[in-house]
Amino acid sequence: MSGPAPSPAPDTAAPAKDRRPLILLAWLWVAAPLAYGLYELFQKVAKLFNG
């Protein structure tokens, strides 16, 4: 009933592109405004508690 396990098909698709630049851009797209927002927050907190 069960024969030999089928071997995986050879990779006939084109090699995947290197997506590291896109991933880096996505992280910067999120991290830059977040860092700016945190900077502004700490500036305002310092003013609030230091008068």
PyMOL commands that set and color helices and strands:
alter all, ss='L'
color gray80, all
select helices_A, chain A and resi 20-50
alter helices_A, ss='H'
color red, helices_A
deselect
rebuild
show_as cartoon
